[in-house]
Amino acid sequence: MESVFSKKDALKMDKDVVITYNVAGAGGGTWQLIMKDGEYMIQPGTEITPVTATVNYKDVKTFYKFTKGEKNGIWAHLSGAIKFDGPNKIFLHLAKIFSAKNTRKDLKGYNNHEKKI
């Protein structure tokens, strides 16, 4: 997610956001994305409450393609691969913050999937 993150767009969020990601199937699990002050971190589990929104992925393959910018949220939602629960405005804004259009070439090969706030 780091390679497609736009801090400029993240700073436009008018409040802190907690998104819970549930990924079904083998290799799946539950994580939370916490956004605050234009920064984000990802952690396993559901420790942080209240949750702003929840995203349910049908499998790891869908989650991977979505987070790498290979598939967009509209495609995933219409095909049933992703289900959203929360304000649409949040998901539209997150689509701008984490977009393949933001790809940072300087992070080629970046393997650390956590960022501390």
DRENTORKOL-3810 file (N, C-alpha, C; in nm, 4 decimals):
REM DRENTORKOL-3810
@n.u->0.0819; n.v->-0.1190; n.w->0.0000; ca.u->0.0000; ca.v->0.0000; ca.w->0.0000; c.u->0.0867; c.v->0.1260; c.w->0.0000
@n.u->0.2063; n.v->0.1134; n.w->0.0565; ca.u->0.2970; ca.v->0.2276; ca.w->0.0610; c.u->0.3268; c.v->0.2812; c.w->-0.0783
@n.u->0.3375; n.v->0.1920; n.w->-0.1760; ca.u->0.3752; ca.v->0.2348; ca.w->-0.3102; c.u->0.2653; c.v->0.3122; c.w->-0.3825
@n.u->0.1423; n.v->0.3078; n.w->-0.3337; ca.u->0.0322; ca.v->0.3799; ca.w->-0.3988; c.u->-0.0292; c.v->0.4855; c.w->-0.3065
@n.u->0.0344; n.v->0.5151; n.w->-0.1945; ca.u->-0.0166; ca.v->0.6093; ca.w->-0.0947; c.u->0.0113; c.v->0.7536; c.w->-0.1343
@n.u->-0.0909; n.v->0.8404; n.w->-0.1193; ca.u->-0.0768; ca.v->0.9833; ca.w->-0.1454; c.u->-0.0987; c.v->1.0598; c.w->-0.0145
@n.u->0.0086; n.v->1.1077; n.w->0.0433; ca.u->-0.0027; ca.v->1.1861; ca.w->0.1668; c.u->-0.0817; c.v->1.3138; c.w->0.1421
@n.u->-0.0629; n.v->1.3729; n.w->0.0266; ca.u->-0.1350; ca.v->1.4956; ca.w->-0.0086; c.u->-0.2863; c.v->1.4739; c.w->0.0026
@n.u->-0.3365; n.v->1.3623; n.w->-0.0524; ca.u->-0.4793; ca.v->1.3334; ca.w->-0.0438; c.u->-0.5189; c.v->1.2916; c.w->0.0974
@n.u->-0.4302; n.v->1.2221; n.w->0.1679; ca.u->-0.4609; ca.v->1.1797; ca.w->0.3049; c.u->-0.4793; c.v->1.3001; c.w->0.3973
@n.u->-0.4038; n.v->1.4049; n.w->0.3737; ca.u->-0.4166; ca.v->1.5250; ca.w->0.4559; c.u->-0.5506; c.v->1.5958; c.w->0.4368
@n.u->-0.6231; n.v->1.5624; n.w->0.3325; ca.u->-0.7541; ca.v->1.6223; ca.w->0.3073; c.u->-0.8659; c.v->1.5580; c.w->0.3896
@n.u->-0.8364; n.v->1.4453; n.w->0.4557; ca.u->-0.9362; ca.v->1.3809; ca.w->0.5408; c.u->-0.9674; c.v->1.4749; c.w->0.6565
@n.u->-1.0955; n.v->1.4952; n.w->0.6839; ca.u->-1.1329; ca.v->1.5895; ca.w->0.7884; c.u->-1.1464; c.v->1.5255; c.w->0.9269
@n.u->-1.1191; n.v->1.3938; n.w->0.9357; ca.u->-1.1247; ca.v->1.3266; ca.w->1.0651; c.u->-1.0391; c.v->1.2006; c.w->1.0605
@n.u->-1.0128; n.v->1.1458; n.w->1.1786; ca.u->-0.9400; ca.v->1.0195; ca.w->1.1874; c.u->-1.0301; c.v->0.9078; c.w->1.1352
@n.u->-0.9710; n.v->0.8077; n.w->1.0743; ca.u->-1.0465; ca.v->0.6991; ca.w->1.0124; c.u->-0.9876; c.v->0.5653; c.w->1.0556
@n.u->-1.0764; n.v->0.4699; n.w->1.0876; ca.u->-1.0361; ca.v->0.3331; ca.w->1.1178; c.u->-1.1157; c.v->0.2419; c.w->1.0263
@n.u->-1.0455; n.v->0.1692; n.w->0.9400; ca.u->-1.1092; ca.v->0.0764; ca.w->0.8471; c.u->-1.0675; c.v->-0.0651; c.w->0.8866
@n.u->-1.1651; n.v->-0.1538; n.w->0.9042; ca.u->-1.1362; ca.v->-0.2941; ca.w->0.9303; c.u->-1.1458; c.v->-0.3696; c.w->0.7992
@n.u->-1.0409; n.v->-0.4465; n.w->0.7685; ca.u->-1.0365; ca.v->-0.5297; ca.w->0.6482; c.u->-1.0481; c.v->-0.6758; c.w->0.6896
@n.u->-1.1500; n.v->-0.7448; n.w->0.6396; ca.u->-1.1672; ca.v->-0.8878; ca.w->0.6608; c.u->-1.1392; c.v->-0.9566; c.w->0.5280
@n.u->-1.0392; n.v->-1.0435; n.w->0.5263; ca.u->-1.0033; ca.v->-1.1157; ca.w->0.4041; c.u->-1.0352; c.v->-1.2633; c.w->0.4272
@n.u->-1.1301; n.v->-1.3174; n.w->0.3508; ca.u->-1.1759; ca.v->-1.4557; ca.w->0.3672; c.u->-1.0801; c.v->-1.5541; c.w->0.3012
@n.u->-1.0888; n.v->-1.6778; n.w->0.3438; ca.u->-1.0149; ca.v->-1.7859; ca.w->0.2790; c.u->-0.8760; c.v->-1.8084; c.w->0.3326
@n.u->-0.8092; n.v->-1.9047; n.w->0.2707; ca.u->-0.6733; ca.v->-1.9427; ca.w->0.3098; c.u->-0.5793; c.v->-1.8229; c.w->0.2992
@n.u->-0.5027; n.v->-1.7985; n.w->0.4028; ca.u->-0.4092; ca.v->-1.6871; ca.w->0.4037; c.u->-0.4719; c.v->-1.5546; c.w->0.4402
@n.u->-0.6020; n.v->-1.5526; n.w->0.4621; ca.u->-0.6729; ca.v->-1.4297; ca.w->0.4954; c.u->-0.6566; c.v->-1.3931; c.w->0.6418
@n.u->-0.7394; n.v->-1.3011; n.w->0.6858; ca.u->-0.7356; ca.v->-1.2567; ca.w->0.8245; c.u->-0.8041; c.v->-1.1228; c.w->0.8371
@n.u->-0.7809; n.v->-1.0583; n.w->0.9507; ca.u->-0.8426; ca.v->-0.9292; ca.w->0.9781; c.u->-0.7342; c.v->-0.8297; c.w->1.0171
@n.u->-0.7404; n.v->-0.7117; n.w->0.9563; ca.u->-0.6461; ca.v->-0.6033; ca.w->0.9834; c.u->-0.7227; c.v->-0.4729; c.w->0.9945
@n.u->-0.6569; n.v->-0.3748; n.w->1.0529; ca.u->-0.7143; ca.v->-0.2405; ca.w->1.0573; c.u->-0.6161; c.v->-0.1400; c.w->0.9994
@n.u->-0.6721; n.v->-0.0472; n.w->0.9233; ca.u->-0.5980; ca.v->0.0655; ca.w->0.8695; c.u->-0.6420; c.v->0.1852; c.w->0.9524
@n.u->-0.5471; n.v->0.2523; n.w->1.0149; ca.u->-0.5760; ca.v->0.3690; ca.w->1.0964; c.u->-0.5109; c.v->0.4888; c.w->1.0293
@n.u->-0.5919; n.v->0.5902; n.w->0.9974; ca.u->-0.5406; ca.v->0.7112; ca.w->0.9322; c.u->-0.5600; c.v->0.8298; c.w->1.0258
@n.u->-0.4518; n.v->0.9065; n.w->1.0419; ca.u->-0.4559; ca.v->1.0242; ca.w->1.1284; c.u->-0.3505; c.v->1.1226; c.w->1.0816
@n.u->-0.3892; n.v->1.2474; n.w->1.0654; ca.u->-0.2951; ca.v->1.3551; ca.w->1.0313; c.u->-0.2121; c.v->1.3260; c.w->0.9069
@n.u->-0.2722; n.v->1.2665; n.w->0.8040; ca.u->-0.2033; ca.v->1.2413; ca.w->0.6785; c.u->-0.1098; c.v->1.1224; c.w->0.6808
@n.u->-0.1125; n.v->1.0438; n.w->0.7869; ca.u->-0.0295; ca.v->0.9242; ca.w->0.8005; c.u->-0.1209; c.v->0.8040; c.w->0.8213
@n.u->-0.0652; n.v->0.6856; n.w->0.8052; ca.u->-0.1446; ca.v->0.5660; ca.w->0.8305; c.u->-0.0582; c.v->0.4561; c.w->0.8884
@n.u->-0.1255; n.v->0.3613; n.w->0.9508; ca.u->-0.0594; ca.v->0.2398; ca.w->0.9945; c.u->-0.1581; c.v->0.1250; c.w->0.9758
@n.u->-0.1036; n.v->0.0057; n.w->0.9626; ca.u->-0.1848; ca.v->-0.1144; ca.w->0.9475; c.u->-0.1438; c.v->-0.2098; c.w->1.0587
@n.u->-0.2445; n.v->-0.2654; n.w->1.1245; ca.u->-0.2160; ca.v->-0.3612; ca.w->1.2303; c.u->-0.3140; c.v->-0.4771; c.w->1.2227
@n.u->-0.2726; n.v->-0.5951; n.w->1.2671; ca.u->-0.3625; ca.v->-0.7105; ca.w->1.2656; c.u->-0.4695; c.v->-0.6971; c.w->1.3739
@n.u->-0.5850; n.v->-0.7627; n.w->1.3513; ca.u->-0.6905; ca.v->-0.7673; ca.w->1.4519; c.u->-0.7914; c.v->-0.6552; c.w->1.4409
@n.u->-0.8691; n.v->-0.6387; n.w->1.5476; ca.u->-0.9764; ca.v->-0.5387; ca.w->1.5524; c.u->-0.9724; c.v->-0.4599; c.w->1.6821
@n.u->-0.8539; n.v->-0.4300; n.w->1.7292; ca.u->-0.8353; ca.v->-0.3658; ca.w->1.8591; c.u->-0.8922; c.v->-0.2240; c.w->1.8670
@n.u->-0.8791; n.v->-0.1470; n.w->1.7606; ca.u->-0.9198; ca.v->-0.0068; ca.w->1.7628; c.u->-1.0702; c.v->0.0051; c.w->1.7381
@n.u->-1.1381; n.v->0.0790; n.w->1.8244; ca.u->-1.2795; ca.v->0.1105; ca.w->1.8072; c.u->-1.2979; c.v->0.2582; c.w->1.8386
@n.u->-1.3976; n.v->0.3248; n.w->1.7894; ca.u->-1.4967; ca.v->0.2731; ca.w->1.6945; c.u->-1.4378; c.v->0.2621; c.w->1.5540
@n.u->-1.4997; n.v->0.1783; n.w->1.4748; ca.u->-1.4592; ca.v->0.1559; ca.w->1.3364; c.u->-1.5410; c.v->0.2476; c.w->1.2461
@n.u->-1.4751; n.v->0.3165; n.w->1.1545; ca.u->-1.5423; ca.v->0.4053; ca.w->1.0597; c.u->-1.6126; c.v->0.3254; c.w->0.9509
@n.u->-1.5476; n.v->0.2180; n.w->0.9050; ca.u->-1.6025; ca.v->0.1363; ca.w->0.7962; c.u->-1.5359; c.v->-0.0009; c.w->0.7962
@n.u->-1.5999; n.v->-0.0939; n.w->0.7268; ca.u->-1.5478; ca.v->-0.2298; ca.w->0.7136; c.u->-1.5469; c.v->-0.2688; c.w->0.5671
@n.u->-1.4415; n.v->-0.3377; n.w->0.5252; ca.u->-1.4312; ca.v->-0.3895; ca.w->0.3889; c.u->-1.4120; c.v->-0.5406; c.w->0.3994
@n.u->-1.4979; n.v->-0.6162; n.w->0.3327; ca.u->-1.4892; ca.v->-0.7616; ca.w->0.3307; c.u->-1.4471; c.v->-0.8064; c.w->0.1915
@n.u->-1.3326; n.v->-0.8773; n.w->0.1851; ca.u->-1.2796; ca.v->-0.9300; ca.w->0.0592; c.u->-1.3126; c.v->-1.0777; c.w->0.0492
@n.u->-1.3489; n.v->-1.1239; n.w->-0.0712; ca.u->-1.3858; ca.v->-1.2644; ca.w->-0.0881; c.u->-1.2672; c.v->-1.3590; c.w->-0.0752
@n.u->-1.1444; n.v->-1.3079; n.w->-0.1020; ca.u->-1.0254; ca.v->-1.3923; ca.w->-0.0915; c.u->-0.8985; c.v->-1.3081; c.w->-0.0947
@n.u->-0.7864; n.v->-1.3731; n.w->-0.0690; ca.u->-0.6570; ca.v->-1.3056; ca.w->-0.0653; c.u->-0.6190; c.v->-1.2492; c.w->-0.2023
@n.u->-0.6501; n.v->-1.3224; n.w->-0.3082; ca.u->-0.6172; ca.v->-1.2775; ca.w->-0.4443; c.u->-0.6819; c.v->-1.1420; c.w->-0.4734
@n.u->-0.8085; n.v->-1.1266; n.w->-0.4360; ca.u->-0.8788; ca.v->-1.0002; ca.w->-0.4574; c.u->-0.8139; c.v->-0.8891; c.w->-0.3758
@n.u->-0.7841; n.v->-0.9173; n.w->-0.2493; ca.u->-0.7206; ca.v->-0.8192; ca.w->-0.1631; c.u->-0.5867; c.v->-0.7741; c.w->-0.2218
@n.u->-0.5066; n.v->-0.8692; n.w->-0.2668; ca.u->-0.3762; ca.v->-0.8386; ca.w->-0.3245; c.u->-0.3904; c.v->-0.7491; c.w->-0.4482
@n.u->-0.4787; n.v->-0.7858; n.w->-0.5399; ca.u->-0.4969; ca.v->-0.7073; ca.w->-0.6621; c.u->-0.5456; c.v->-0.5670; c.w->-0.6313
@n.u->-0.6350; n.v->-0.5561; n.w->-0.5345; ca.u->-0.6889; ca.v->-0.4258; ca.w->-0.4970; c.u->-0.5810; c.v->-0.3381; c.w->-0.4346
@n.u->-0.5043; n.v->-0.3920; n.w->-0.3393; ca.u->-0.4036; ca.v->-0.3111; ca.w->-0.2716; c.u->-0.2840; c.v->-0.2784; c.w->-0.3602
@n.u->-0.2593; n.v->-0.3557; n.w->-0.4643; ca.u->-0.1509; ca.v->-0.3258; ca.w->-0.5577; c.u->-0.1968; c.v->-0.2329; c.w->-0.6706
@n.u->-0.3254; n.v->-0.1964; n.w->-0.6699; ca.u->-0.3770; ca.v->-0.1068; ca.w->-0.7719; c.u->-0.4092; c.v->-0.1751; c.w->-0.9032
@n.u->-0.4131; n.v->-0.3089; n.w->-0.9046; ca.u->-0.4436; ca.v->-0.3825; ca.w->-1.0274; c.u->-0.5940; c.v->-0.3887; c.w->-1.0550
@n.u->-0.6752; n.v->-0.3754; n.w->-0.9529; ca.u->-0.8211; ca.v->-0.3722; ca.w->-0.9663; c.u->-0.8739; c.v->-0.2559; c.w->-0.8849
@n.u->-0.9757; n.v->-0.1883; n.w->-0.9368; ca.u->-1.0309; ca.v->-0.0766; ca.w->-0.8611; c.u->-1.1530; c.v->-0.1198; c.w->-0.7793
@n.u->-1.1894; n.v->-0.0358; n.w->-0.6838; ca.u->-1.2990; ca.v->-0.0665; ca.w->-0.5928; c.u->-1.4327; c.v->-0.0828; c.w->-0.6606
@n.u->-1.4579; n.v->-0.0071; n.w->-0.7657; ca.u->-1.5861; ca.v->-0.0178; ca.w->-0.8364; c.u->-1.5977; c.v->-0.1549; c.w->-0.9004
@n.u->-1.4914; n.v->-0.1991; n.w->-0.9700; ca.u->-1.4922; ca.v->-0.3327; ca.w->-1.0298; c.u->-1.5144; c.v->-0.4381; c.w->-0.9227
@n.u->-1.4394; n.v->-0.4277; n.w->-0.8149; ca.u->-1.4455; ca.v->-0.5284; ca.w->-0.7093; c.u->-1.5838; c.v->-0.5324; c.w->-0.6436
@n.u->-1.6413; n.v->-0.4159; n.w->-0.6213; ca.u->-1.7739; ca.v->-0.4095; ca.w->-0.5586; c.u->-1.8822; c.v->-0.4650; c.w->-0.6514
@n.u->-1.8803; n.v->-0.4236; n.w->-0.7768; ca.u->-1.9825; ca.v->-0.4697; ca.w->-0.8718; c.u->-1.9737; c.v->-0.6196; c.w->-0.8989
@n.u->-1.8537; n.v->-0.6745; n.w->-0.8918; ca.u->-1.8364; ca.v->-0.8184; ca.w->-0.9160; c.u->-1.8635; c.v->-0.9012; c.w->-0.7908
@n.u->-1.8844; n.v->-0.8360; n.w->-0.6770; ca.u->-1.9093; ca.v->-0.9074; ca.w->-0.5522; c.u->-1.7834; c.v->-0.9506; c.w->-0.4801
@n.u->-1.6677; n.v->-0.9111; n.w->-0.5312; ca.u->-1.5413; ca.v->-0.9506; ca.w->-0.4700; c.u->-1.5126; c.v->-0.8729; c.w->-0.3415
@n.u->-1.5721; n.v->-0.7544; n.w->-0.3289; ca.u->-1.5561; ca.v->-0.6700; ca.w->-0.2103; c.u->-1.6937; c.v->-0.6196; c.w->-0.1690
@n.u->-1.7166; n.v->-0.6189; n.w->-0.0383; ca.u->-1.8403; ca.v->-0.5611; ca.w->0.0168; c.u->-1.8015; c.v->-0.4558; c.w->0.1188
@n.u->-1.8641; n.v->-0.3377; n.w->0.1066; ca.u->-1.8355; ca.v->-0.2251; ca.w->0.1935; c.u->-1.9462; c.v->-0.2089; c.w->0.2968
@n.u->-1.9089; n.v->-0.1672; n.w->0.4162; ca.u->-2.0053; ca.v->-0.1302; ca.w->0.5182; c.u->-1.9544; c.v->-0.0029; c.w->0.5832
@n.u->-2.0165; n.v->0.1076; n.w->0.5474; ca.u->-1.9744; ca.v->0.2371; ca.w->0.5995; c.u->-2.0085; c.v->0.3464; c.w->0.5008
@n.u->-1.9716; n.v->0.4697; n.w->0.5337; ca.u->-2.0028; ca.v->0.5834; ca.w->0.4465; c.u->-1.9314; c.v->0.5744; c.w->0.3113
@n.u->-2.0062; n.v->0.5897; n.w->0.2034; ca.u->-1.9469; ca.v->0.5859; ca.w->0.0689; c.u->-1.8385; c.v->0.6920; c.w->0.0516
@n.u->-1.8564; n.v->0.8056; n.w->0.1161; ca.u->-1.7590; ca.v->0.9150; ca.w->0.1055; c.u->-1.6202; c.v->0.8687; c.w->0.1495
@n.u->-1.6146; n.v->0.7882; n.w->0.2552; ca.u->-1.4858; ca.v->0.7372; ca.w->0.3048; c.u->-1.4187; c.v->0.6508; c.w->0.1988
@n.u->-1.4955; n.v->0.5610; n.w->0.1373; ca.u->-1.4380; ca.v->0.4709; ca.w->0.0372; c.u->-1.3926; c.v->0.5455; c.w->-0.0869
@n.u->-1.4669; n.v->0.6465; n.w->-0.1265; ca.u->-1.4258; ca.v->0.7264; ca.w->-0.2423; c.u->-1.2963; c.v->0.8015; c.w->-0.2120
@n.u->-1.2867; n.v->0.8534; n.w->-0.0915; ca.u->-1.1650; ca.v->0.9261; ca.w->-0.0541; c.u->-1.0463; c.v->0.8309; c.w->-0.0434
@n.u->-1.0675; n.v->0.7122; n.w->0.0146; ca.u->-0.9590; ca.v->0.6146; ca.w->0.0245; c.u->-0.9105; c.v->0.5697; c.w->-0.1131
@n.u->-1.0046; n.v->0.5648; n.w->-0.2091; ca.u->-0.9661; ca.v->0.5271; ca.w->-0.3461; c.u->-0.8681; c.v->0.6280; c.w->-0.4046
@n.u->-0.8786; n.v->0.7551; n.w->-0.3659; ca.u->-0.7839; ca.v->0.8570; ca.w->-0.4115; c.u->-0.6517; c.v->0.8472; c.w->-0.3351
@n.u->-0.6617; n.v->0.8192; n.w->-0.2052; ca.u->-0.5415; ca.v->0.8124; ca.w->-0.1212; c.u->-0.4540; c.v->0.6940; c.w->-0.1600
@n.u->-0.5178; n.v->0.5789; n.w->-0.1865; ca.u->-0.4456; ca.v->0.4573; ca.w->-0.2255; c.u->-0.4823; c.v->0.4224; c.w->-0.3693
@n.u->-0.4188; n.v->0.4887; n.w->-0.4635; ca.u->-0.4503; ca.v->0.4715; ca.w->-0.6045; c.u->-0.3248; c.v->0.4341; c.w->-0.6831
@n.u->-0.3427; n.v->0.3494; n.w->-0.7836; ca.u->-0.2301; ca.v->0.3132; ca.w->-0.8703; c.u->-0.1723; c.v->0.4371; c.w->-0.9384
@n.u->-0.2505; n.v->0.5422; n.w->-0.9507; ca.u->-0.2016; ca.v->0.6665; ca.w->-1.0098; c.u->-0.0930; c.v->0.7300; c.w->-0.9230
@n.u->-0.0889; n.v->0.6912; n.w->-0.7957; ca.u->0.0088; ca.v->0.7476; ca.w->-0.7023; c.u->0.1376; c.v->0.6671; c.w->-0.6952
@n.u->0.1521; n.v->0.5650; n.w->-0.7761; ca.u->0.2653; ca.v->0.4728; ca.w->-0.7656; c.u->0.3976; c.v->0.5473; c.w->-0.7561
@n.u->0.4744; n.v->0.5086; n.w->-0.6557; ca.u->0.6050; ca.v->0.5691; ca.w->-0.6320; c.u->0.7123; c.v->0.4733; c.w->-0.6792
@n.u->0.7797; n.v->0.5095; n.w->-0.7838; ca.u->0.8834; ca.v->0.4250; ca.w->-0.8415; c.u->1.0029; c.v->0.4074; c.w->-0.7473
@n.u->1.0224; n.v->0.5028; n.w->-0.6561; ca.u->1.1361; ca.v->0.4927; ca.w->-0.5648; c.u->1.1178; c.v->0.3817; c.w->-0.4616
@n.u->0.9998; n.v->0.3214; n.w->-0.4537; ca.u->0.9750; ca.v->0.2151; ca.w->-0.3577; c.u->0.9721; c.v->0.0779; c.w->-0.4236
@n.u->1.0258; n.v->0.0670; n.w->-0.5429; ca.u->1.0282; ca.v->-0.0621; ca.w->-0.6119; c.u->1.0950; c.v->-0.1666; c.w->-0.5222
@n.u->1.0251; n.v->-0.2773; n.w->-0.5004; ca.u->1.0766; ca.v->-0.3817; ca.w->-0.4144; c.u->1.0480; c.v->-0.3605; c.w->-0.2669
@n.u->0.9723; n.v->-0.2585; n.w->-0.2323; ca.u->0.9389; ca.v->-0.2288; ca.w->-0.0935; c.u->0.8574; c.v->-0.3433; c.w->-0.0350
@n.u->0.9013; n.v->-0.4009; n.w->0.0769; ca.u->0.8352; ca.v->-0.5172; ca.w->0.1349; c.u->0.7757; c.v->-0.4927; c.w->0.2720
@n.u->0.7945; n.v->-0.3786; n.w->0.3331; ca.u->0.7402; ca.v->-0.3535; ca.w->0.4664; c.u->0.5967; c.v->-0.3044; c.w->0.4526
@n.u->0.5006; n.v->-0.3821; n.w->0.5010; ca.u->0.3594; ca.v->-0.3490; ca.w->0.4842; c.u->0.3016; c.v->-0.2740; c.w->0.6038
@n.u->0.3848; n.v->-0.2268; n.w->0.6948; ca.u->0.3358; ca.v->-0.1513; ca.w->0.8081; c.u->0.4042; c.v->-0.0161; c.w->0.8122
@n.u->0.3304; n.v->0.0822; n.w->0.8514; ca.u->0.3850; ca.v->0.2166; ca.w->0.8681; c.u->0.3350; c.v->0.2674; c.w->1.0017
@n.u->0.4207; n.v->0.3194; n.w->1.0812; ca.u->0.3833; ca.v->0.3691; ca.w->1.2133; c.u->0.3459; c.v->0.5153; c.w->1.2059
@n.u->0.2427; n.v->0.5501; n.w->1.2789; ca.u->0.2004; ca.v->0.6903; ca.w->1.2859; c.u->0.2860; c.v->0.7606; c.w->1.3888
END
